[in-house]
């Protein structure tokens, strides 16, 4: 079973336009993948999907993303961050810490955002999108509080 997962063709499972999104976000600053999961399996998943190379190895993997903002800031310092996430509770926790230094984008794609009770229990994100591919066409300038600053963009891979 582990051999199957290690060699799984994750590039075939990316959301539509995911690579276009990374290219687009790179116009606002270096895109960093911040994801949670197994520290052995998740890097392999990122490599097999092509995402690792697309972001030139800028990937951070933690068990709880919302508790590791200090590490993100240490590795990729910026005046403003953008976080794309499919778990509203994580966006809420991050916004409580970073406040105006963070723009939150809630991606309603995948199985996490489907529970209306969970979504209703959290405050709204700064921006909500239905599909990750929408980001490829989204002008982030109005969402970023200080557009003149070099913004770091962080894309969470569901």
N, C-alpha and C positions, 0 to 999 in steps of 0.2 A: 504494500500500500504506500509506503513512504517513497519508493522508487517512482511510482505513478505520479505522486504529488511533486516530487523534485523535478521531474521532466515534463510536467503538464504544460501545454502550449498556452500560457496565460495571455499572450498577445491576442489570441483569438477571443478572449473574454473581456477585453477592455470595453468600456462604454463607448458608444459612437462619438467620434470627434475628440476623444481624450487627448490625443497627441496635438491636435489643433489648439486645444485649450492651453496646454503647456506652452506652446509657441506664443500664443496671444498673451498669456500672463507674463511671459518673459519680457515683454515690451515695457512692463511697469517695474521690473526688478527681477533678480534671480529667483527662479521658482525652486522651492524646497519641498520635497515630499515628506510630510510628517505623518507617520502611520503607527498604529498599534498592532501588536501581534508578536508571534514567536520570533526571537532574534536570530534564529537559524533559518526558519522557513520563509519568513517575510522578505528578507533580502533576495533570496532565490526567486521568489514570486515577482519582485520588482525587476530583477534582471531578465527573467524569462518573458516578461511582458513588454520589455523594451523601454519601460519608464526610467529605469536606472540610468541608461545611457542618454536618454533624452534630457534629463536634468543634470547630466555630467556627474553622477554620483552624489548629488546633494540630497541625501535622504537621511532622516532621523527616525529611528524605530524605538518606541517605548511601550511599556505595558499600559500606562495611563497618560495619554497625551496632555490632558488638562493639568497634570501635576508637573509637567516638564517644561513649562514656558521659560524658566530660567536657563535651561540648557539651550533652548532654541535661540534665545537672545545672546547667549555667550558664543554660540557657533556662527550665528548669522545676525549680527547687530544691525538694527534699523530704527528709524524714528517711528515708522508705521508698518503694521503687518496686515495682511489679508488672509483670513482662514476660510477655506471652503470645507464643509463638513456635512455628513449626512446624519449626524447625531446632534440634535438641538441641545441636549443637556451638556455636551462638551463645549459647544459654542457659548452657552450661557456661563459656564464655569470660566472659560478663557476671557470672556468679555468682562466679568467681574474683576479679574486681575489686571488686564491690560486697558480696560475702559476705552477712552478715546483714541488710544494708540493702536486699536484693533478694529478692523472692519470685518464683520461676520457675514458669510454667505451660506445659507442653508440650502443644500441640494436635496430635493425630495425624491431622489432616485434610489432604488434599492429597497431592502426590506425594513431598515431601521425607521425611516420617517413615516411609516404607514399606520402606526398606532395613534389615533386621534387624541386619546387621553394623555399620552406622553407629550405630544406636540402642544396640546392645550395647557399643560402644566408649566411650560417654559415661556419666557418672553420671546417675542419675535426677533429674528435675526435682522441685521441691517438690510439684507437683501435675500429674497427667496427665489430659487429657480426650480423648475420642474425636472430638468435634465442637465447633467454636467456639460453636455455639448453646447448649451446656451452660452456658457462663459466665453466661447470662442468669438462671439459677436458682441459681447457686453463691453461697453465703455466704462471702465472702472474709475475714471477720473472723478466723477461726481461722488462716488462712494468713499474715496480716499480723502481723509480730512485735510491733508496737506499735499496736494498733487505735485508740488514742486520738489518734495522730498523723494528720495529714492525709496520706493516701497518694496518690501519683500513680500512675495506672494507664497503662500503655503497651500498646497493642494493635498487634501486628504484622499487617499485612494480607498474607496469603499471595499 
